[in-house]
Amino acid sequence: MVFRGEPSRACQRCRDRKLRCNLQRPSCSSCLRVGSRCYGYRDVSSLRIEDETQLMHMKAASAGKLATKPKRIGQASFKLSHLPLDLQVQARELFFAYYIADFSRAWDFLYRSFDPRSAPEHLSLSIDAASLAFLSHHTSSPSAQTLGRRKYVSALRKTTKVLQDSKMAQDTSTLEASLVLDLFEKIADPKPNGVVAQRAHVDGALALIKIKGLHTFTDTGGLKALTRLALNAVVVSMSVGNSVPHEILEIREHMANYADVSHPKWRLTNITLEVIDLVCDIKKDRLTREEQVRICVDLAQRLEIVDREASPKWSYQRIYVGKDQENTSLDGFYDVYPSRMETQTWNVLRCVRIVLCDMIIGSCTNAEDAVSKRAYETIVLVVQEICAAVPQMTDCNGPARHRLPAESKSCSHAHTLSHFLDTYILLHGLYVAAWSHACPPRAKEWIIKQLDHIAVHFRVKEAATVAAILKMQEQKARIGPWEVYRIIGSYAFAA
């Protein structure tokens, strides 16, 4: 009889280091914190005290035989190691551990499909494709990119076949597969050709909802899938200059029954929908200059109210720095937010305010007009706020030091994937701030410097792309904010 002590359910890494394991899925917090792979948890019901007397006799006998066996000349002495983990398995675990569990929690309705054996094949293949695209994006792996495209083609074929079955077409997994396929395209190829290519999966998902019926989406997972689709459709409309599809308004009307409509984020989205329709009307010459200014001023004032009333639901702390840290901040201070989600949401609000104020300045015939002056002052203030959100993510010797791995040194250190994603969400806000006609030259110069730093220090290639666009802005026509948003990955990297 062999007693091996009380069995632990902890993962292998926590058991080896005698750490307290919180048993979270798909990865425990301890492994996530250091960016290590979590190998899962033991089934303690299978670990029992058994009579192993016979087994011990057999082991002893086998050891005796091996000791008397002569060793062949030239025979290598080595230890067997575990087989390397399949690339697809690595990609899937990375995708769930960092993208879904950490970065974009709006996708957590996919948790039930983490095990490929528990999900329909068309959805599982779609997740495989998106996982490999995410891995390729982070590591620039040609193997992951090639395999991801193969999985994407297979997923498309399987999904097309599933759609021929009216019952399966109404299954939630088919809508989820459509959303994940769209995610793959935004990560793998953020610059599609034409409006049709950009809208393909979004329009397909809207058609599936019409077949299934909005009234069937009442559970948490279904509502989150609707939220994801609504966001995708809004961004696509904004990117191509179209008005908001009426289906999205119907979706939000349905979701209002389950959401806190007084929340700042809900109010911000409502105003953003009106901004999209306004841009479409201006593009099609449906409004006079006076009408444009009047509508822009009204929307800008409503956004300012959301800004003022956002606390305490959205809060951040302002930290003033000494002269020795002034080179890392624009105006001698920086802001610290509870998470990257709050940082990004605030920056979305600020970007929409800048776009509206820039339209006011462009539509006013007199630059000295009080409305134009007010818009200019607002942009200067908002640009300052966007810049103040940067050091908390990028200053590894200051406010971002706690984001580094525990063993890192200040002079030479690595960055976790989570930290990489922290810096990624800053890119669009920085571009919009520097893009505006009212951005102070000193602020624009600082922004380009920060983008160069993110590109070199964190190896975020999209930061280099944004910096290059800003540097060429003087010689060429300005590229719109939502065009750049699409270039850097669109809503694939929206926290």
MARFIKOL-555999 format. One record per residue (C-alpha): residue number from 1; residue in three letters; x, y negated, z. Coordinates in steps of 0.1 Angstrom, whole numbers. Example, Ala and Ser with C-alpha at 12.3 -4.5 7.8 and 13.67 -1.06 7.14 Angstrom:
num residuo px py pz
1 ALA 123 45 78
2 SER 137 11 71
***
This chain:
num residuo px py pz
1 MET 0 0 0
2 VAL 15 -33 -11
3 PHE 3 -66 4
4 ARG 12 -96 -18
5 GLY -4 -123 3
6 GLU -36 -143 -2
7 PRO -40 -150 -40
8 SER -41 -185 -53
9 ARG -63 -198 -81
10 ALA -38 -226 -89
11 CYS -21 -228 -123
12 GLN 14 -214 -128
13 ARG 32 -248 -126
14 CYS 14 -258 -93
15 ARG 22 -223 -78
16 ASP 59 -225 -87
17 ARG 62 -260 -72
18 LYS 38 -253 -43
19 LEU 16 -283 -53
20 ARG -21 -288 -45
21 CYS -39 -279 -77
22 ASN -74 -295 -83
23 LEU -84 -267 -108
24 GLN -98 -292 -133
25 ARG -104 -281 -169
26 PRO -89 -280 -194
27 SER -59 -292 -174
28 CYS -52 -299 -138
29 SER -44 -335 -128
30 SER -9 -326 -117
31 CYS 0 -313 -151
32 LEU -17 -341 -169
33 ARG 1 -367 -148
34 VAL 36 -355 -159
35 GLY 25 -346 -194
36 SER 31 -309 -189
37 ARG 11 -281 -204
38 CYS -14 -264 -180
39 TYR -16 -227 -185
40 GLY -50 -223 -168
41 TYR -61 -206 -136
42 ARG -60 -170 -124
43 ASP -90 -149 -119
44 VAL -86 -140 -82
45 SER -113 -113 -84
46 SER -89 -93 -105
47 LEU -61 -96 -78
48 ARG -69 -70 -52
49 ILE -49 -49 -27
50 GLU -47 -14 -41
51 ASP -28 18 -32
52 GLU 2 16 -55
53 THR 22 44 -38
54 GLN 22 65 -70
55 LEU 32 35 -91
56 MET 62 28 -68
57 HIS 73 64 -71
58 MET 72 61 -109
59 LYS 92 28 -109
60 ALA 119 44 -87
61 ALA 121 74 -109
62 SER 124 53 -140
63 ALA 151 31 -124
64 GLY 171 62 -117
65 LYS 169 74 -152
66 LEU 180 40 -166
67 ALA 210 39 -143
68 THR 223 72 -156
69 LYS 217 63 -193
70 PRO 250 54 -210
71 LYS 252 19 -225
72 ARG 259 19 -262
73 ILE 290 0 -273
74 GLY 282 -35 -286
75 GLN 247 -34 -271
76 ALA 236 -70 -264
77 SER 225 -80 -229
78 PHE 195 -104 -230
79 LYS 163 -113 -213
80 LEU 130 -111 -231
81 SER 113 -145 -234
82 HIS 76 -153 -241
83 LEU 65 -157 -277
84 PRO 63 -193 -289
85 LEU 28 -208 -286
86 ASP 9 -211 -319
87 LEU 8 -246 -334
88 GLN -29 -246 -336
89 VAL -32 -236 -299
90 GLN -8 -264 -289
91 ALA -27 -289 -310
92 ARG -61 -280 -295
93 GLU -49 -281 -259
94 LEU -31 -315 -265
95 PHE -63 -328 -281
96 PHE -85 -318 -252
97 ALA -60 -328 -225
98 TYR -51 -362 -238
99 TYR -76 -374 -264
100 ILE -109 -362 -249
101 ALA -101 -359 -211
102 ASP -79 -390 -210
103 PHE -83 -414 -239
104 SER -117 -413 -255
105 ARG -142 -398 -230
106 ALA -171 -405 -253
107 TRP -162 -372 -269
108 ASP -165 -351 -237
109 PHE -196 -334 -252
110 LEU -171 -312 -270
111 TYR -158 -296 -238
112 ARG -182 -266 -242
113 SER -164 -259 -275
114 PHE -129 -258 -260
115 ASP -127 -221 -264
116 PRO -129 -214 -302
117 ARG -147 -181 -294
118 SER -176 -199 -278
119 ALA -183 -224 -306
120 PRO -198 -218 -341
121 GLU -171 -214 -367
122 HIS -178 -246 -386
123 LEU -175 -267 -354
124 SER -144 -248 -342
125 LEU -127 -253 -376
126 SER -136 -291 -374
127 ILE -121 -293 -340
128 ASP -90 -275 -352
129 ALA -86 -300 -380
130 ALA -90 -330 -358
131 SER -66 -315 -332
132 LEU -39 -310 -358
133 ALA -44 -345 -372
134 PHE -40 -359 -337
135 LEU -8 -338 -331
136 SER 6 -349 -365
137 HIS -2 -385 -358
138 HIS 17 -384 -326
139 THR 47 -363 -336
140 SER 48 -370 -374
141 SER 47 -332 -379
142 PRO 44 -321 -416
143 SER 34 -286 -405
144 ALA 6 -299 -384
145 GLN -5 -322 -411
146 THR -6 -295 -438
147 LEU -24 -270 -415
148 GLY -48 -297 -404
149 ARG -58 -304 -440
150 ARG -64 -267 -447
151 LYS -86 -264 -416
152 TYR -105 -295 -428
153 VAL -112 -280 -462
154 SER -123 -247 -445
155 ALA -145 -267 -421
156 LEU -162 -286 -449
157 ARG -170 -254 -468
158 LYS -184 -238 -437
159 THR -205 -269 -428
160 THR -218 -271 -463
161 LYS -229 -235 -461
162 VAL -245 -241 -427
163 LEU -265 -270 -440
164 GLN -283 -247 -464
165 ASP -299 -231 -434
166 SER -327 -254 -422
167 LYS -325 -240 -387
168 MET -287 -243 -384
169 ALA -289 -278 -399
170 GLN -309 -289 -368
171 ASP -285 -273 -344
172 THR -265 -298 -323
173 SER -232 -281 -334
174 THR -238 -293 -370
175 LEU -241 -329 -359
176 GLU -210 -326 -337
177 ALA -191 -310 -366
178 SER -200 -339 -389
179 LEU -187 -364 -362
180 VAL -155 -344 -357
181 LEU -148 -342 -395
182 ASP -152 -380 -397
183 LEU -128 -383 -368
184 PHE -103 -362 -387
185 GLU -105 -385 -417
186 LYS -100 -416 -396
187 ILE -69 -402 -379
188 ALA -54 -385 -410
189 ASP -63 -410 -437
190 PRO -73 -444 -422
191 LYS -73 -460 -457
192 PRO -100 -442 -478
193 ASN -109 -453 -513
194 GLY -143 -470 -516
195 VAL -173 -477 -494
196 VAL -188 -443 -501
197 ALA -158 -424 -487
198 GLN -159 -445 -455
199 ARG -196 -439 -450
200 ALA -198 -402 -461
201 HIS -198 -384 -428
202 VAL -217 -412 -409
203 ASP -245 -411 -435
204 GLY -245 -373 -432
205 ALA -248 -375 -395
206 LEU -277 -400 -397
207 ALA -295 -376 -421
208 LEU -291 -347 -396
209 ILE -306 -368 -368
210 LYS -336 -376 -390
211 ILE -341 -339 -396
212 LYS -336 -330 -359
213 GLY -357 -359 -346
214 LEU -345 -386 -322
215 HIS -369 -374 -295
216 THR -348 -342 -291
217 PHE -318 -361 -278
218 THR -324 -364 -241
219 ASP -295 -345 -224
220 THR -262 -361 -215
221 GLY -242 -344 -243
222 GLY -268 -353 -270
223 LEU -269 -390 -259
224 LYS -231 -392 -259
225 ALA -231 -378 -295
226 LEU -256 -405 -304
227 THR -234 -432 -288
228 ARG -205 -420 -308
229 LEU -224 -420 -341
230 ALA -238 -455 -334
231 LEU -203 -468 -327
232 ASN -190 -452 -359
233 ALA -218 -466 -380
234 VAL -214 -501 -366
235 VAL -177 -502 -373
236 VAL -181 -489 -408
237 SER -208 -516 -415
238 MET -184 -542 -401
239 SER -155 -530 -422
240 VAL -174 -530 -455
241 GLY -194 -561 -449
242 ASN -228 -544 -449
243 SER -257 -551 -426
244 VAL -265 -527 -397
245 PRO -285 -497 -409
246 HIS -320 -496 -395
247 GLU -313 -461 -383
248 ILE -288 -475 -358
249 LEU -314 -499 -344
250 GLU -338 -469 -340
251 ILE -310 -450 -322
252 ARG -303 -478 -298
253 GLU -340 -483 -291
254 HIS -342 -446 -282
255 MET -310 -448 -260
256 ALA -324 -479 -242
257 ASN -347 -454 -223
258 TYR -316 -438 -208
259 ALA -291 -466 -205
260 ASP -285 -496 -183
261 VAL -295 -524 -208
262 SER -283 -551 -183
263 HIS -248 -537 -185
264 PRO -223 -561 -202
265 LYS -212 -535 -227
266 TRP -248 -530 -239
267 ARG -254 -567 -242
268 LEU -221 -571 -261
269 THR -230 -544 -286
270 ASN -264 -561 -292
271 ILE -247 -594 -300
272 THR -221 -576 -322
273 LEU -249 -562 -343
274 GLU -262 -597 -349
275 VAL -227 -608 -358
276 ILE -224 -580 -384
277 ASP -257 -591 -400
278 LEU -246 -627 -400
279 VAL -213 -619 -418
280 CYS -233 -599 -444
281 ASP -257 -629 -449
282 ILE -227 -653 -453
283 LYS -210 -629 -478
284 LYS -242 -629 -499
285 ASP -247 -667 -497
286 ARG -280 -665 -479
287 LEU -272 -693 -455
288 THR -263 -730 -457
289 ARG -232 -743 -438
290 GLU -255 -759 -413
291 GLU -273 -726 -407
292 GLN -240 -708 -404
293 VAL -227 -732 -377
294 ARG -260 -731 -358
295 ILE -262 -693 -357
296 CYS -225 -689 -348
297 VAL -227 -714 -320
298 ASP -258 -696 -306
299 LEU -240 -662 -307
300 ALA -208 -677 -293
301 GLN -227 -692 -263
302 ARG -244 -659 -256
303 LEU -210 -641 -256
304 GLU -196 -667 -232
305 ILE -225 -659 -209
306 VAL -217 -622 -211
307 ASP -180 -631 -203
308 ARG -190 -651 -172
309 GLU -214 -625 -159
310 ALA -192 -594 -166
311 SER -177 -593 -131
312 PRO -178 -573 -109
313 LYS -187 -545 -134
314 TRP -157 -555 -154
315 SER -129 -569 -132
316 TYR -92 -576 -134
317 GLN -65 -591 -113
318 ARG -43 -620 -124
319 ILE -7 -618 -113
320 TYR 16 -649 -115
321 VAL 53 -642 -122
322 GLY 86 -659 -113
323 LYS 110 -675 -138
324 ASP 130 -642 -140
325 GLN 99 -625 -156
326 GLU 87 -654 -178
327 ASN 101 -638 -210
328 THR 76 -608 -207
329 SER 45 -630 -204
330 LEU 32 -658 -225
331 ASP 22 -683 -199
332 GLY 38 -672 -166
333 PHE 11 -646 -157
334 TYR -4 -613 -167
335 ASP -37 -595 -160
336 VAL -41 -559 -146
337 TYR -72 -539 -155
338 PRO -85 -508 -138
339 SER -80 -487 -169
340 ARG -74 -490 -207
341 MET -111 -487 -212
342 GLU -118 -520 -194
343 THR -88 -536 -212
344 GLN -102 -526 -246
345 THR -138 -536 -239
346 TRP -127 -571 -228
347 ASN -106 -574 -259
348 VAL -135 -564 -281
349 LEU -155 -592 -265
350 ARG -127 -616 -271
351 CYS -121 -606 -307
352 VAL -158 -612 -315
353 ARG -156 -646 -298
354 ILE -125 -655 -319
355 VAL -142 -644 -352
356 LEU -173 -665 -344
357 CYS -153 -696 -334
358 ASP -131 -692 -365
359 MET -162 -692 -386
360 ILE -174 -723 -369
361 ILE -142 -742 -376
362 GLY -143 -730 -412
363 SER -179 -741 -417
364 CYS -176 -775 -400
365 THR -169 -803 -425
366 ASN -153 -825 -399
367 ALA -124 -810 -379
368 GLU -130 -837 -352
369 ASP -166 -827 -347
370 ALA -174 -818 -311
371 VAL -186 -783 -321
372 SER -153 -777 -340
373 LYS -132 -789 -311
374 ARG -151 -767 -287
375 ALA -145 -737 -309
376 TYR -108 -745 -312
377 GLU -104 -748 -274
378 THR -123 -715 -269
379 ILE -99 -697 -293
380 VAL -68 -710 -275
381 LEU -82 -698 -241
382 VAL -92 -664 -255
383 VAL -58 -659 -272
384 GLN -42 -665 -239
385 GLU -64 -639 -222
386 ILE -56 -613 -249
387 CYS -18 -619 -245
388 ALA -21 -617 -207
389 ALA -34 -581 -210
390 VAL -2 -569 -227
391 PRO 25 -567 -200
392 GLN 5 -542 -179
393 MET 10 -517 -207
394 THR 44 -527 -222
395 ASP 67 -541 -195
396 CYS 84 -508 -183
397 ASN 106 -528 -159
398 GLY 76 -546 -144
399 PRO 38 -539 -142
400 ALA 40 -508 -165
401 ARG 67 -491 -145
402 HIS 42 -468 -127
403 ARG 31 -454 -161
404 LEU 65 -438 -166
405 PRO 73 -402 -158
406 ALA 85 -398 -122
407 GLU 121 -388 -132
408 SER 125 -418 -156
409 LYS 151 -445 -151
410 SER 146 -481 -159
411 CYS 175 -483 -184
412 SER 166 -451 -203
413 HIS 132 -435 -201
414 ALA 106 -415 -220
415 HIS 69 -422 -223
416 THR 40 -399 -219
417 LEU 14 -396 -246
418 SER -11 -413 -223
419 HIS 12 -444 -221
420 PHE 16 -443 -259
421 LEU -22 -445 -262
422 ASP -23 -474 -236
423 THR -2 -495 -260
424 TYR -22 -485 -291
425 ILE -54 -501 -279
426 LEU -36 -535 -277
427 LEU -29 -537 -315
428 HIS -62 -549 -329
429 GLY -67 -576 -302
430 LEU -32 -590 -308
431 TYR -38 -591 -345
432 VAL -71 -610 -342
433 ALA -55 -635 -318
434 ALA -26 -642 -342
435 TRP -49 -641 -373
436 SER -70 -670 -362
437 HIS -63 -704 -377
438 ALA -65 -719 -342
439 CYS -39 -696 -327
440 PRO -10 -718 -313
441 PRO 23 -712 -332
442 ARG 41 -703 -299
443 ALA 14 -676 -291
444 LYS 16 -662 -327
445 GLU 54 -659 -324
446 TRP 51 -642 -290
447 ILE 25 -617 -304
448 ILE 47 -607 -333
449 LYS 76 -602 -309
450 GLN 54 -579 -287
451 LEU 42 -559 -317
452 ASP 79 -554 -328
453 HIS 86 -543 -292
454 ILE 58 -518 -292
455 ALA 69 -505 -326
456 VAL 105 -499 -315
457 HIS 103 -491 -278
458 PHE 71 -470 -280
459 ARG 75 -458 -316
460 VAL 40 -469 -326
461 LYS 43 -472 -363
462 GLU 10 -490 -366
463 ALA 24 -518 -345
464 ALA 51 -523 -372
465 THR 23 -524 -398
466 VAL 4 -551 -380
467 ALA 35 -572 -374
468 ALA 44 -570 -411
469 ILE 9 -581 -421
470 LEU 12 -611 -397
471 LYS 46 -620 -410
472 MET 34 -620 -446
473 GLN 2 -640 -437
474 GLU 18 -673 -447
475 GLN 26 -662 -482
476 LYS -5 -642 -489
477 ALA -42 -644 -482
478 ARG -53 -634 -447
479 ILE -64 -598 -442
480 GLY -97 -597 -422
481 PRO -97 -583 -387
482 TRP -119 -553 -395
483 GLU -98 -544 -425
484 VAL -68 -542 -402
485 TYR -88 -523 -377
486 ARG -95 -497 -404
487 ILE -58 -495 -414
488 ILE -47 -487 -378
489 GLY -72 -459 -374
490 SER -105 -476 -368
491 TYR -127 -461 -341
492 ALA -105 -429 -339
493 PHE -85 -449 -313
494 ALA -113 -466 -295
495 ALA -112 -458 -258
***
